[in-house]
């Protein structure tokens, strides 16, 4: 039998993506001070500019500690989207300057991925950024993209850190300064470098009680003038200490106990050990990055048509080794944390699960898995963070690793006896923000794809080559399959 062959694969990915809904010379992701300045500068040069910011963030995302570590300390005001939007414009007057300069502004809009054609894929009409709001998802084309995504909190596990009231410094600053929606009253701040000192002083300005600062090193680490302000305010800095245990109730954390036995009553523990440049979009587009301990960790480097500004490009370089400082905190935590301390809150992975390379308790653990450990994996070669993520599910929950990704990398470095950075961070993939499937599923596709779905999702006994679908040869293929003539 002679079968038809046109040489055209109707199911090939090339040409299946529709043109982007709009395009701009410059797309700026993040409407903080650096992003606004970049957008205004671009508009002043005559370029068409789109400025995107995910704030006001929905209460649901805040509950998942995305994009910042909010720790369940938001008031009900965060559920009122109109009130949140008003708070943004009140706290960020430069947004109006950007609009007056001709910048198109989209608030409450997430940039969840950046896509460009590469050597193996030529399906896109041009380079695009994926955007989504509460209703839909769409693509926008661009010539250049500016990442002003800021920095996020570094989380550190301690006994009881998975209860409400444990949050990050950036999350606290957002709730206090932008939204006016913080529900705590008495806080303990972890850390004594500039971030922790500034956080404690900000809390005082907003009428909160700062019970203490806790520092694992033997002396305060921040600017001497800031330390003096803290001491003058009568706030104790407990040096050489970490959290040994914590007490919680219906509303979350109620008290902590330090390693020297000191008890401190509080309703919030603010982790102010460090900020991490938010480079998820860079990771998702497979862009290059480099480890810079003085700039806060991994930062983007040398990506064509991609610029990073603000703390996304790295923290200000003051000569302080942020990585060494964070490693000291993780080592101190490992000395006091029990094996059943949760390390990944989303998937409830414990420290023992991580080091033992075991799946969460809700999955089976046959003897072959129980014989596995980080040691057995290291016998086969360097640890692969993505492999460990898949085996343990750490970092695979709704927060997408924001609470555990960095400390998992540090724990693996400590356990394997290698410097931080030898084992890379687990990778990010788009979407870099949790999005409902109903939003992502509404992409437009060319009508030519309609005839191909029975090939992509059909069963073998119904398979027909795409070039013969809808032709006189279709039934002949199926007859040959039914009679067993195909091998």
Secondary structure per residue as TSV (DSSP state, phi and psi in degrees):
chain	resnum	aa	ss	phi	psi
A	1	X	-	360.0	133.8
A	2	X	-	-95.4	120.2
A	3	X	-	-102.0	151.0
A	4	X	-	-73.9	140.1
A	5	X	-	-144.0	116.2
A	6	X	-	-94.5	-17.2
A	7	X	S	84.5	1.8
A	8	X	-	-111.9	123.7
A	9	X	-	-94.5	104.2
A	10	X	T	-67.1	-17.1
A	11	X	T	-98.1	2.5
A	12	X	-	-64.3	149.2
A	13	X	S	-74.1	-24.2
A	14	X	T	-60.9	129.3
A	15	X	T	80.0	7.1
A	16	X	-	-89.4	-10.6
A	17	X	B	-93.7	129.9
A	18	X	-	-71.4	161.2
A	19	X	-	-63.1	147.1
A	20	X	-	-60.8	153.4
A	21	X	S	-64.6	-32.9
A	22	X	E	-152.8	166.9
A	23	X	E	-143.7	151.7
A	24	X	E	-138.4	154.1
A	25	X	E	-64.3	-40.7
A	26	X	E	-135.2	132.0
A	27	X	E	-115.5	124.3
A	28	X	E	-107.7	124.3
A	29	X	E	-103.1	109.4
A	30	X	-	113.6	118.0
A	31	X	-	-107.5	40.7
A	32	X	S	-79.8	-174.1
A	33	X	H	-54.9	-42.2
A	34	X	H	-69.5	-40.7
A	35	X	H	-66.2	-42.2
A	36	X	H	-62.0	-44.3
A	37	X	H	-61.6	-41.8
A	38	X	H	-65.9	-38.8
A	39	X	H	-66.2	-44.4
A	40	X	H	-63.7	-41.4
A	41	X	H	-62.6	-41.6
A	42	X	H	-64.8	-42.5
A	43	X	H	-65.5	-36.0
A	44	X	H	-64.5	-25.4
A	45	X	T	-83.2	-1.7
A	46	X	T	95.9	1.8
A	47	X	-	-79.7	151.4
A	48	X	-	-81.1	129.3
A	49	X	E	-129.4	132.3
A	50	X	E	-113.0	127.4
A	51	X	E	-111.9	121.7
A	52	X	E	-119.3	137.0
A	53	X	E	-144.6	138.8
A	54	X	-	-79.0	-10.0
A	55	X	-	-81.7	144.3
A	56	X	S	-73.7	129.4
A	57	X	-	-76.4	140.1
A	58	X	-	-66.7	155.4
A	59	X	H	-60.1	-32.1
A	60	X	H	-65.2	-44.3
A	61	X	H	-65.2	-41.8
A	62	X	H	-57.9	-39.0
A	63	X	H	-64.8	-23.5
A	64	X	T	-94.1	11.2
A	65	X	T	57.0	44.5
A	66	X	-	-130.7	132.5
A	67	X	S	-85.1	-11.4
A	68	X	S	-115.0	168.6
A	69	X	-	-87.5	85.9
A	70	X	-	-83.6	-22.0
A	71	X	T	61.6	26.2
A	72	X	T	67.9	22.0
A	73	X	-	-108.9	32.7
A	74	X	B	-92.5	147.3
A	75	X	-	-84.3	171.9
A	76	X	G	-64.4	-15.0
A	77	X	G	-60.4	-25.6
A	78	X	G	-70.6	-11.1
A	79	X	G	-84.1	-10.5
A	80	X	-	-96.3	101.1
A	81	X	H	-65.7	-36.2
A	82	X	H	-65.9	-41.2
A	83	X	H	-65.3	-40.1
A	84	X	H	-65.4	-41.5
A	85	X	H	-63.8	-41.3
A	86	X	H	-62.5	-39.7
A	87	X	H	-63.0	-35.7
A	88	X	H	-64.0	-48.0
A	89	X	H	-67.1	-33.8
A	90	X	H	-67.5	-41.9
A	91	X	H	-83.4	-14.0
A	92	X	-	-132.1	72.6
A	93	X	T	-62.5	-20.9
A	94	X	H	-67.7	-14.5
A	95	X	H	-60.5	-38.9
A	96	X	H	-66.9	-34.6
A	97	X	H	-63.1	-39.8
A	98	X	H	-64.3	-42.1
A	99	X	H	-65.4	-39.6
A	100	X	H	-65.1	-27.4
A	101	X	T	-80.0	-3.5
A	102	X	T	100.0	8.6
A	103	X	-	-79.2	132.5
A	104	X	E	-82.7	128.7
A	105	X	E	-115.0	130.4
A	106	X	E	-124.5	112.1
A	107	X	E	-100.2	161.4
A	108	X	S	63.1	27.2
A	109	X	-	-124.0	125.6
A	110	X	E	-95.6	133.7
A	111	X	E	-92.6	108.2
A	112	X	E	-104.6	-5.5
A	113	X	E	-176.1	151.1
A	114	X	E	-123.8	130.7
A	115	X	E	-127.6	137.0
A	116	X	-	-141.1	147.7
A	117	X	-	-65.2	148.3
A	118	X	B	-133.0	-173.1
A	119	X	T	-57.8	-34.0
A	120	X	T	-99.6	-8.2
A	121	X	B	-136.4	127.4
A	122	X	-	-131.2	40.1
A	123	X	-	-86.9	-16.4
A	124	X	-	-89.8	141.9
A	125	X	S	-68.8	-24.8
A	126	X	S	-169.0	175.9
A	127	X	-	-70.5	137.4
A	128	X	E	-138.0	157.2
A	129	X	E	-117.7	135.4
A	130	X	E	-86.2	127.6
A	131	X	E	-119.9	154.2
A	132	X	E	-154.3	140.1
A	133	X	-	-116.8	-159.1
A	134	X	S	-74.0	-10.6
A	135	X	S	-112.0	-33.5
A	136	X	-	-157.3	172.4
A	137	X	E	-126.0	143.4
A	138	X	E	-153.8	168.2
A	139	X	E	-110.4	143.9
A	140	X	E	-128.9	129.2
A	141	X	E	-84.4	157.5
A	142	X	E	-154.9	157.0
A	143	X	E	-89.3	-46.3
A	144	X	E	-133.4	148.9
A	145	X	E	-125.3	136.5
A	146	X	E	-114.1	121.2
A	147	X	E	-94.7	116.3
A	148	X	-	-127.1	48.8
A	149	X	-	-82.1	-1.0
A	150	X	-	75.1	-154.8
A	151	X	E	-133.8	150.9
A	152	X	E	-114.8	170.2
A	153	X	E	-76.1	144.9
A	154	X	-	-91.6	124.6
A	155	X	-	-98.5	146.7
A	156	X	-	-131.6	129.8
A	157	X	-	-78.4	141.4
A	158	X	-	-148.1	164.4
A	159	X	T	-56.3	118.4
A	160	X	T	91.7	7.2
A	161	X	T	-71.0	-11.7
A	162	X	T	-91.0	15.3
A	163	X	S	-103.9	158.6
A	164	X	T	-56.8	144.3
A	165	X	T	107.1	-7.5
A	166	X	E	-102.6	119.4
A	167	X	E	-144.4	-179.7
A	168	X	E	-106.8	164.1
A	169	X	H	-66.4	-40.8
A	170	X	H	-66.8	-37.7
A	171	X	H	-64.2	-41.6
A	172	X	H	-64.4	-44.5
A	173	X	H	-60.6	-40.6
A	174	X	I	-62.8	-46.0
A	175	X	I	-67.3	-35.4
A	176	X	I	-79.0	-50.2
A	177	X	I	-89.6	-30.5
A	178	X	I	-101.9	-44.4
A	179	X	I	-102.1	-18.9
A	180	X	-	55.6	48.2
A	181	X	-	-140.1	42.3
A	182	X	B	-98.4	132.9
A	183	X	-	-99.5	-5.5
A	184	X	-	-82.5	169.5
A	185	X	S	-131.8	-35.4
A	186	X	E	-130.6	118.7
A	187	X	E	-121.8	152.9
A	188	X	E	-114.1	134.3
A	189	X	E	-107.7	127.0
A	190	X	E	-91.0	125.4
A	191	X	-	113.5	161.6
A	192	X	-	-143.7	14.8
A	193	X	S	-81.7	-175.8
A	194	X	H	-57.0	-38.7
A	195	X	H	-59.1	-45.9
A	196	X	H	-67.8	-41.9
A	197	X	H	-64.9	-44.8
A	198	X	H	-63.4	-38.4
A	199	X	H	-63.9	-43.1
A	200	X	H	-64.0	-41.3
A	201	X	H	-68.0	-37.2
A	202	X	H	-62.8	-42.3
A	203	X	H	-60.9	-41.4
A	204	X	H	-62.5	-41.0
A	205	X	H	-60.7	-29.6
A	206	X	T	-95.9	16.1
A	207	X	T	80.1	15.0
A	208	X	-	-87.3	158.0
A	209	X	E	-95.5	123.4
A	210	X	E	-99.8	109.0
A	211	X	E	-72.4	-37.8
A	212	X	E	-175.5	163.1
A	213	X	E	-111.3	145.2
A	214	X	E	-121.2	131.2
A	215	X	E	-134.1	129.0
A	216	X	S	-76.2	-27.8
A	217	X	S	-79.8	169.6
A	218	X	S	-81.2	-4.3
A	219	X	S	-151.2	155.5
A	220	X	-	-57.7	144.4
A	221	X	-	-103.5	-11.6
A	222	X	S	-93.9	-172.0
A	223	X	-	-57.3	134.6
A	224	X	H	-61.0	-36.2
A	225	X	H	-66.8	-38.0
A	226	X	H	-68.8	-39.6
A	227	X	H	-60.4	-40.9
A	228	X	H	-63.2	-38.8
A	229	X	H	-63.1	-40.2
A	230	X	H	-64.5	-46.3
A	231	X	H	-65.1	-38.7
A	232	X	H	-65.5	-27.6
A	233	X	T	-79.9	-0.8
A	234	X	T	78.5	21.8
A	235	X	-	-94.9	125.7
A	236	X	E	-78.2	141.5
A	237	X	E	-112.1	110.1
A	238	X	E	-87.6	103.0
A	239	X	E	-90.6	155.9
A	240	X	T	67.1	26.9
A	241	X	-	-130.2	156.5
A	242	X	-	-143.3	177.5
A	243	X	E	-85.7	121.5
A	244	X	E	-87.6	-37.3
A	245	X	E	-158.7	168.7
A	246	X	E	-144.3	157.2
A	247	X	E	-119.0	134.9
A	248	X	E	-129.7	162.7
A	249	X	E	-137.5	-156.6
A	250	X	T	-62.9	-33.7
A	251	X	T	-98.1	10.0
A	252	X	E	107.9	-149.6
A	253	X	E	-65.2	140.6
A	254	X	E	-123.7	-23.9
A	255	X	E	-166.6	157.7
A	256	X	E	-127.9	156.7
A	257	X	E	-122.1	127.2
A	258	X	E	-82.8	170.2
A	259	X	T	-66.2	-20.4
A	260	X	T	-90.5	5.4
A	261	X	S	93.9	-2.4
A	262	X	-	-69.0	129.0
A	263	X	E	-98.7	135.1
A	264	X	E	-131.7	118.9
A	265	X	E	-77.2	137.1
A	266	X	-	-165.9	158.5
A	267	X	S	-109.8	-2.4
A	268	X	E	-147.0	134.7
A	269	X	E	-113.2	115.7
A	270	X	E	-98.5	113.7
A	271	X	E	-81.5	106.0
A	272	X	-	-120.3	43.8
A	273	X	S	-81.0	-29.9
A	274	X	-	178.0	160.6
A	275	X	E	-111.0	146.0
A	276	X	E	-116.1	124.4
A	277	X	E	-53.2	132.5
A	278	X	-	-83.6	95.6
A	279	X	-	-115.1	25.9
A	280	X	H	-58.4	-40.9
A	281	X	H	-65.5	-36.9
A	282	X	H	-62.6	-44.8
A	283	X	H	-61.4	-44.5
A	284	X	H	-65.4	-28.6
A	285	X	T	-93.1	10.2
A	286	X	T	59.5	36.1
A	287	X	-	-79.9	156.6
A	288	X	-	-71.6	149.9
A	289	X	E	-145.3	160.1
A	290	X	E	-139.5	146.4
A	291	X	E	-84.2	122.8
A	292	X	E	-132.1	96.5
A	293	X	G	-57.9	-31.1
A	294	X	G	-77.3	-14.2
A	295	X	G	-108.8	10.3
A	296	X	T	100.0	6.9
A	297	X	E	127.2	-139.8
A	298	X	E	-79.8	132.7
A	299	X	E	-130.2	152.7
A	300	X	E	-72.4	145.5
A	301	X	-	-141.9	134.6
A	302	X	-	58.1	42.3
A	303	X	-	-99.0	122.9
A	304	X	T	-61.1	137.9
A	305	X	T	63.0	13.8
A	306	X	E	-129.0	123.7
A	307	X	E	-117.7	145.6
A	308	X	E	-119.0	132.3
A	309	X	-	-131.4	160.4
A	310	X	G	71.3	-155.8
A	311	X	G	-71.8	-13.6
A	312	X	G	-60.7	-33.0
A	313	X	G	-82.4	-3.5
A	314	X	-	129.3	148.4
A	315	X	-	-70.4	157.5
A	316	X	-	-56.5	134.8
A	317	X	-	-83.8	104.8
A	318	X	-	-107.0	6.9
A	319	X	S	87.6	0.1
A	320	X	-	-84.0	134.6
A	321	X	-	-88.3	94.4
A	322	X	H	-64.5	-37.3
A	323	X	H	-65.4	-46.5
A	324	X	H	-61.4	-39.3
A	325	X	H	-63.2	-45.7
A	326	X	H	-65.2	-37.8
A	327	X	H	-63.2	-36.2
A	328	X	H	-62.5	-38.8
A	329	X	H	-66.1	-41.9
A	330	X	H	-68.1	-40.3
A	331	X	H	-61.5	-42.3
A	332	X	H	-63.4	-39.4
A	333	X	H	-65.7	-40.8
A	334	X	H	-65.8	-27.2
A	335	X	H	-70.6	-27.7
A	336	X	H	-111.1	-21.6
A	337	X	-	-70.2	135.2
A	338	X	-	-72.8	162.1
A	339	X	T	-63.2	-25.3
A	340	X	T	-92.1	10.7
A	341	X	-	-66.5	129.9
A	342	X	E	-67.3	133.6
A	343	X	E	-108.8	-35.0
A	344	X	E	-114.9	107.2
A	345	X	T	-67.6	-38.8
A	346	X	T	-61.4	-45.3
A	347	X	T	-102.6	3.1
A	348	X	T	54.7	43.8
A	349	X	E	-85.3	128.0
A	350	X	E	-89.3	169.9
A	351	X	H	-61.2	-40.5
A	352	X	H	-62.6	-39.3
A	353	X	H	-62.8	-42.5
A	354	X	H	-65.2	-50.3
A	355	X	H	-68.8	-32.6
A	356	X	H	-84.5	-3.3
A	357	X	T	52.5	53.6
A	358	X	-	-111.7	149.4
A	359	X	-	-72.9	166.3
A	360	X	-	-60.7	163.2
A	361	X	T	-64.1	-20.7
A	362	X	T	-78.8	-3.6
A	363	X	S	-109.0	151.3
A	364	X	-	-66.1	151.3
A	365	X	-	-129.6	79.4
A	366	X	-	-65.6	164.8
A	367	X	H	-53.6	-36.2
A	368	X	H	-63.2	-36.7
A	369	X	H	-71.7	-38.8
A	370	X	H	-66.7	-21.8
A	371	X	T	-80.5	-6.1
A	372	X	-	-89.7	149.6
A	373	X	-	-157.6	174.6
A	374	X	H	-60.8	-36.3
A	375	X	H	-60.7	-43.5
A	376	X	H	-68.0	-34.5
A	377	X	H	-67.5	-38.7
A	378	X	H	-68.0	-24.9
A	379	X	H	-63.1	-26.0
A	380	X	T	-91.7	-6.8
A	381	X	S	141.4	-177.5
A	382	X	S	-58.6	147.9
A	383	X	-	-65.3	136.7
A	384	X	-	-107.7	114.7
A	385	X	H	-64.2	-33.7
A	386	X	H	-69.8	-35.8
A	387	X	H	-64.3	-43.7
A	388	X	H	-65.8	-36.2
A	389	X	H	-62.1	-42.6
A	390	X	H	-70.6	-34.4
A	391	X	H	-75.8	-35.0
A	392	X	H	-104.9	-18.0
A	393	X	-	69.8	10.9
A	394	X	T	-67.4	127.6
A	395	X	T	87.8	7.0
A	396	X	-	-105.9	13.0
A	397	X	S	-91.6	-168.2
A	398	X	T	-68.4	-26.1
A	399	X	T	-78.2	-6.0
A	400	X	T	57.3	38.8
A	401	X	T	83.4	6.2
A	402	X	T	-65.6	-29.2
A	403	X	T	-89.4	-19.0
A	404	X	T	-127.6	-17.2
A	405	X	H	-56.7	-48.2
A	406	X	H	-73.6	-41.4
A	407	X	H	-72.2	-28.6
A	408	X	H	-62.2	-44.5
A	409	X	H	-60.7	-40.1
A	410	X	H	-68.3	-40.9
A	411	X	H	-63.5	-41.1
A	412	X	H	-64.2	-38.3
A	413	X	H	-64.0	-43.1
A	414	X	H	-65.3	-46.8
A	415	X	H	-67.4	-30.7
A	416	X	H	-91.7	-3.1
A	417	X	T	69.7	32.6
A	418	X	-	-122.0	154.9
A	419	X	-	-65.3	150.6
A	420	X	B	-61.5	135.2
A	421	X	T	104.9	-24.8
A	422	X	T	-64.3	-43.4
A	423	X	B	-95.0	115.6
A	424	X	-	-71.5	168.6
A	425	X	-	-71.2	153.0
A	426	X	-	-62.9	148.2
A	427	X	-	-79.7	158.7
A	428	X	-	-104.0	146.4
A	429	X	-	-130.7	149.8
A	430	X	S	-70.3	144.9
A	431	X	-	-78.0	138.7
A	432	X	S	-84.7	2.3
A	433	X	S	-130.0	143.6
A	434	X	-	-62.6	125.8
A	435	X	-	-130.5	141.4
A	436	X	-	-61.8	140.9
A	437	X	H	-61.6	-31.4
A	438	X	H	-63.5	-25.4
A	439	X	H	-80.2	-45.8
A	440	X	H	-70.0	-25.2
A	441	X	T	-78.4	-4.5
A	442	X	T	-95.4	27.2
A	443	X	-	-68.5	143.6
A	444	X	-	-78.9	139.9
A	445	X	B	-129.8	149.9
A	446	X	-	-59.0	146.5
A	447	X	G	-63.9	-20.8
A	448	X	G	-64.2	-17.8
A	449	X	G	-78.2	-18.1
A	450	X	G	-58.5	-38.8
A	451	X	G	-75.6	-8.4
A	452	X	G	-96.6	-10.9
A	453	X	H	-64.5	-29.9
A	454	X	H	-72.7	-15.2
A	455	X	H	-85.1	-42.4
A	456	X	H	-68.0	-37.0
A	457	X	S	-121.4	10.0
A	458	X	-	-77.8	170.3
A	459	X	-	-94.1	158.3
A	460	X	G	-55.4	-36.9
A	461	X	G	-71.9	-6.2
A	462	X	G	-111.2	7.7
A	463	X	-	-71.1	135.2
A	464	X	-	-136.8	132.5
A	465	X	-	-54.5	139.8
A	466	X	G	-58.9	-31.1
A	467	X	G	-71.4	-13.9
A	468	X	G	-106.7	-0.8
A	469	X	T	-63.9	129.8
A	470	X	T	79.3	7.5
A	471	X	S	-108.4	178.1
A	472	X	T	-67.0	-13.8
A	473	X	T	-89.5	-9.4
A	474	X	H	-58.7	-49.5
A	475	X	H	-68.1	-29.9
A	476	X	H	-65.4	-40.4
A	477	X	H	-61.1	-46.3
A	478	X	H	-66.5	-36.8
A	479	X	H	-63.8	-40.5
A	480	X	H	-65.0	-36.3
A	481	X	H	-67.6	-43.7
A	482	X	H	-64.5	-36.0
A	483	X	T	-86.4	-2.7
A	484	X	T	80.3	16.3
A	485	X	-	-75.0	-21.5
A	486	X	-	-85.6	134.7
A	487	X	-	-110.9	360.0
